[in-house]
Amino acid sequence: MDMTEHLIYEPPKSAAFGHSPRRRDPLAAWEASLQFLARHTHGAFRENTRTESVGSLGYGGEKMTFPSLQRAEQLFGQPVESDNHWYRWNLSPLQLPAAVELFFQAHKSHRKTASSFSFYPVFDFRWLGVPDNAIAGSSLGFVIDDYQGIFLQPEFVFPFAWNDLQHREWLSGVLADSPFRPKEQYFKRAIPTKTRNRYRTLKLPPGWIGAA
């Protein structure tokens, strides 16, 4: 793989839970995310999406108001593991639509006093509209929880330097269409080290993204 300077979008560890979507309604946020990926990327969801459900007695003996565990077992079979109140599955991409439907049912139906169903799909991709084959690909992860809603976890790699004006219009269009509001301070330069076996990152000057 070529080692060349490029632009990355890398939220700090303090923002690890993810970005809130622009669309507050979870269904609208999910659909907007899929539309963004369809317009600007080509890729696929990862195998073995971690999926979790809480049993009928909840966390501390409280009765859950939506039967997430029973519904999940009907859809996905017996869990592959359990840990106290949590039951877990690893889903294939073909099973994700059923998980999404269960999420929306649980999100609408229970009292929302605690999580009862959650899953964490990740979409790996390359960008459309720019040459994107010389460096590592990008991903968009999701935290989908019937209590918290939907959060987005981007790890974006742009195959050009931060000051490459040739692709600035394309970049501006992608960011404007993003299902979350990107934060300028999370963009960084990725520069090969002198040994050219890894990258180091550098902060960018304020206002760089609007500079012509």
For each residue, the residues with C-beta under 8 A, 3 or more apart:
1: 134 135 136
2: 134 135
3: 192 196 197 199
4: 134 135 192
5: 161 189 190 191 192
6: 135 157 158 159 160 161 190
7: 157 158 160 161 162 171 187 188 189 190
8: 155 156 157 158 187 188 189 190 201
9: 154 155 156 158 182 186 187 188
10: 155 186 187 188 201
11: 15 16 19 153 154 183 186
12: 15 16 186
13: 16
14:
15: 11 12 18 19 186
16: 11 12 13 153
17: 143 151 153
18: 15 141 142 143 151 152 153
19: 11 15 151 152 153 154 180 181
20: 151 152 180
21: 24 29 32 33 150 151 152 179 180
22: 29 32 178 179 180 181
23: 28 29 32 179
24: 21 28 29
25: 28 29
26: 29 30 103 104 107 144 149 150
27: 30 31 104
28: 23 24 25 31 32
29: 21 22 23 24 25 26 32 33 149 150 179
30: 26 27 33 34 100 144 150
31: 27 28 34 35
32: 21 22 23 28 29 35 36 179
33: 21 29 30 36 37 140 142 150 152 179
34: 30 31 37 38
35: 31 32 38 39
36: 32 33 39 40 41 177 178 179
37: 33 34 40 41 43 123 125 140
38: 34 35 41
39: 35 36 128 177
40: 36 37 127 128 129 174 177
41: 36 37 38 123 125 126 127 128 138
42: 125 126 128
43: 37 123 124 125 126 137
44: 93 123 124 125
45: 49 93 96 121 122 123 124
46: 49 93 121 122 123 124
47: 90 92 93
48: 90 91 92
49: 45 46 90 91 92 93 95 96 99 119 120 121 122
50: 88 90 119 120
51: 72 76 88 89 90 91 99 118 119 120
52: 86 87 88 89 117 118 119
53: 68 69 72 79 86 87 88 116 117 118
54: 58 59 64 68 69 85 86 87 114 115 116 117
55: 58 64 69 85 87
56: 63 64 67 69 70
57: 61 62 63 64 85
58: 54 55 61 62 63 64 85 114 116
59: 54 62 85 114
60:
61: 57 58
62: 57 58 59 113 114
63: 56 57 58
64: 54 55 56 57 58 67 68 110 114 116
65: 109 110 111
66: 105 106 109 110 116 117 146
67: 56 64 70 71
68: 53 54 64 71 72 102 106 110 116 117 146
69: 53 54 55 56 72 73 87 116
70: 56 67 73 74
71: 67 68 74 75 102 105 106
72: 51 53 68 69 75 76 79 87 89 102 117
73: 69 70 76 77 78 79
74: 70 71
75: 71 72 95 98 99 102
76: 51 72 73 79 89 91 95 98 99
77: 73 89
78: 73
79: 53 72 73 76 82 87 88 89
80: 88 89 90
81: 87 88
82: 79 86 87 88
83: 86 88
84:
85: 54 55 57 58 59
86: 52 53 54 82 83
87: 52 53 54 55 69 72 79 81 82
88: 50 51 52 53 79 80 81 82 83
89: 51 52 72 76 77 79 80
90: 47 48 49 50 51 80
91: 48 49 51 76 95 96 99 119
92: 47 48 49 95 96
93: 44 45 46 47 49 96
94: 97
95: 49 75 76 91 92 98 99
96: 45 49 91 92 93 99 100 119 121
97: 94 100 101
98: 75 76 95 101 102
99: 49 51 75 76 91 95 96 102 103 119 121 144
100: 30 96 97 103 104 144
101: 97 98 104 105
102: 68 71 72 75 98 99 105 106 117
103: 26 99 100 106 107 117 118 119 144 146
104: 26 27 100 101 107 108
105: 66 71 101 102 108 109
106: 66 68 71 102 103 109 110 116 117 146
107: 26 103 104 110 112 146 149
108: 104 105
109: 65 66 105 106
110: 64 65 66 68 106 107 113 116 146
111: 65
112: 107 146 147
113: 62 110 147
114: 54 58 59 62 64 147
115: 54 118 145 146 147 148
116: 53 54 58 64 66 68 69 106 110 146 147
117: 52 53 54 66 68 72 102 103 106 145 146
118: 51 52 53 103 115 143 144 145 146 148
119: 49 50 51 52 91 96 99 103 144
120: 49 50 51 141 142 143 144
121: 45 46 49 96 99 141 142 144
122: 45 46 49 139 140 141 142 153
123: 37 41 43 44 45 46 139 140 141 142
124: 43 44 45 46 137 138 139
125: 37 41 42 43 44 137 138 139 140
126: 41 42 43 132 133 137 138
127: 40 41 130 132 138 158 159 174
128: 39 40 41 42 132
129: 40 170 174
130: 127 158 159 160 167 170
131: 134 159
132: 126 127 128 137 159
133: 126 159
134: 1 2 4 131 159
135: 1 2 4 6 157 159
136: 1 157
137: 43 124 125 126 132 157
138: 41 124 125 126 127 154 155 156 157
139: 122 123 124 125 154 155
140: 33 37 122 123 125 152 153 154 155 156
141: 18 120 121 122 123 152 153 154 155
142: 18 33 120 121 122 123 150 151 152 153
143: 17 18 118 120 148 150 151 152 153
144: 26 30 99 100 103 118 119 120 121 150
145: 115 117 118 148 149 150
146: 66 68 103 106 107 110 112 115 116 117 118
147: 112 113 114 115 116
148: 115 118 143 145 151
149: 26 29 107 145
150: 21 26 29 30 33 142 143 144 145
151: 17 18 19 20 21 142 143 148
152: 18 19 20 21 33 140 141 142 143 179 180
153: 11 16 17 18 19 122 140 141 142 143
154: 9 11 19 138 139 140 141 180 182
155: 8 9 10 138 139 140 141
156: 8 9 138 140
157: 6 7 8 135 136 137 138 190
158: 6 7 8 9 127 130 167 171
159: 6 127 130 131 132 133 134 135
160: 6 7 130 164 166 167
161: 5 6 7 164 189
162: 7 187 189 204 208
163: 208
164: 160 161 167 168
165: 168 212
166: 160
167: 130 158 160 164 170 171
168: 164 165 171 172 212
169: 172 173
170: 129 130 167 173 174
171: 7 158 167 168 174 175 209
172: 168 169 175 176 209
173: 169 170 176 177
174: 40 127 129 170 171 177 178
175: 171 172 178 182 209
176: 172 173
177: 36 39 40 173 174
178: 22 36 174 175 181 182
179: 21 22 23 29 32 33 36 152
180: 19 20 21 22 152 154
181: 19 22 178
182: 9 154 175 178 186 187
183: 11 186
184: 187 204 206 207 208 209
185: 203
186: 9 10 11 12 15 182 183
187: 7 8 9 10 162 182 184 204 208 209
188: 7 8 9 10 201 202 203 204
189: 5 7 8 161 162 201 202 203 204
190: 5 6 7 8 157 199 200 201
191: 5 199 200 201 202
192: 3 4 5 196 198 199
193: 196 197 198 199 200
194:
195: 198
196: 3 192 193
197: 3 193
198: 192 193 195
199: 3 190 191 192 193
200: 190 191 193
201: 8 10 188 189 190 191
202: 188 189 191
203: 185 188 189
204: 162 184 187 188 189 208
205: 208
206: 184
207: 184 210 211
208: 162 163 184 187 204 205 211
209: 171 172 175 184 187
210: 207
211: 207 208
212: 165 168
